[in-house]
């Protein structure tokens, strides 16, 4: 019983990661980053559809956001779902239409869209 309680506490903690910081603090943080890295003064945008697909994977409790560069050196963000132990969901079990146990690849997403930041 104690293990179940500990797992539920850990699950709640992953679900609670992140907080609202307000515009003023966000502007300060973004400005410091852009001042240090003017060549990266843009935002990366990920669409709602792929975010919802990642979050709807079995046992997904959050999203890990990783930086990456493509083969041309352009910055991207890579998103993966994470479970209650903060492990990336790289595959998961499914029951196929014939009733057999199968495996699906977890979603690992990136974007190919960037936008400039207006007032930041």
RAPE-V995340 format. One record per backbone hydrogen bond with DSSP energy under -1.0 kcal/mol. NH is the residue of the N-H (numbers start at 1). CO is the residue of the C=O. E is the energy in kcal/mol with one decimal. If there is no record, write none. Layout:
BEGIN
nh->{NH;NH}
co->{CO;CO}
e->{E;E}
END
This chain:
BEGIN
nh->{5;6;7;8;9;10;11;12;13;14;15;16;17;26;27;28;29;30;31;32;33;34;35;36;37;40;41;42;43;45;51;52;53;54;55;56;57;60;61;62;64;66;68;70;73;76;78;79;80;82;83;86;89;90;92;94;96;99;102;104;106;109;115}
co->{1;2;3;4;5;6;7;8;9;10;11;12;14;22;23;24;25;26;27;28;29;30;31;32;33;37;38;40;115;113;47;48;49;50;51;52;54;57;82;82;80;78;76;74;70;68;66;109;64;62;87;83;81;88;104;102;100;96;94;92;90;79;43}
e->{-1.8;-2.4;-2.4;-2.2;-2.2;-2.3;-2.5;-2.2;-1.9;-2.1;-2.2;-1.3;-1.4;-1.9;-3.0;-2.0;-2.4;-2.8;-2.5;-2.1;-2.0;-3.0;-2.8;-1.7;-2.0;-2.3;-1.4;-2.3;-3.0;-1.4;-1.7;-2.9;-2.0;-2.4;-2.5;-1.5;-1.4;-2.0;-3.4;-1.1;-3.2;-3.0;-2.0;-2.2;-2.1;-3.2;-2.9;-3.0;-1.8;-2.2;-2.2;-2.1;-2.8;-1.2;-2.1;-2.2;-3.1;-2.4;-3.8;-2.8;-2.7;-2.6;-2.0}
END
